[in-house]
Amino acid sequence: MTAKPTDTPLRTQEEITARVKALESLLIEKGVMTTAAVDRLAEVYENEVGPQLGAKVVAKAWTDPEFKARLLEDASAACRELGVGGLQGEEMVAVENTDDVHHVIVCTLCSCYPWPVLGLPPNWYKAPPFRARIVREPRKVLAEDFDLPLPDSVEIRVWDSSSELRYWVLPQRPAGSEHLSEDELAALVTRDSMIGVGKAKPVVTEAARG
């Protein structure tokens, strides 16, 4: 896969990290935050929100048709059944990829994003080039920037998230995964597949391993 033109350069990432550390130290020094509060925030985003939770929801939908129907009707309510929800996930809509339709998520105004199921947005999602180009030429962006070429027969629908309503994608279940458990299925779900710029990981067969 070619490097995304909207990826943050390594030097810039290092500069951002240094600035965040400096700001964190200043806030702690001024008494605005405590070390315990910072650690708690890190724990939340590592364990309580993020793509691993979205993957859990997707795996449930792949194996439970009734849950899938509820998810597509009211994503926020269905996610709460599994204990997934909270800030930035009050109003979510899940859209399902099929053989004929492929969905992609963007926020053209800023970087609105369903944190409870996807965690924090990647840098490229927030970058103006992605936000502008994915709306104008989604097929080209998916093929060139994300190594996801789609045939002309597949319709591409771009959904614009906002502070009031956040979209995410229910990716297609990989072929040959019928024998897998929910936990094994969840391991196939990627953050990018739930944004719509990728697909779920393929099932690795014994022949392929050999």
Secondary structure as GFF3:
##gff-version 3
##sequence-region A 1 210
A	DSSP	alpha_helix	10	29	.	.	.	ID=ss1
A	DSSP	alpha_helix	35	43	.	.	.	ID=ss2
A	DSSP	pi_helix	44	48	.	.	.	ID=ss3
A	DSSP	alpha_helix	51	63	.	.	.	ID=ss4
A	DSSP	alpha_helix	65	73	.	.	.	ID=ss5
A	DSSP	alpha_helix	75	81	.	.	.	ID=ss6
A	DSSP	beta_strand	92	96	.	.	.	ID=ss7
A	DSSP	beta_strand	101	106	.	.	.	ID=ss8
A	DSSP	alpha_helix	115	118	.	.	.	ID=ss9
A	DSSP	alpha_helix	123	126	.	.	.	ID=ss10
A	DSSP	alpha_helix	128	136	.	.	.	ID=ss11
A	DSSP	alpha_helix	138	146	.	.	.	ID=ss12
A	DSSP	beta_strand	155	160	.	.	.	ID=ss13
A	DSSP	beta_strand	166	170	.	.	.	ID=ss14
A	DSSP	alpha_helix	182	186	.	.	.	ID=ss15
A	DSSP	alpha_helix	191	195	.	.	.	ID=ss16
A	DSSP	alpha_helix	206	209	.	.	.	ID=ss17
###
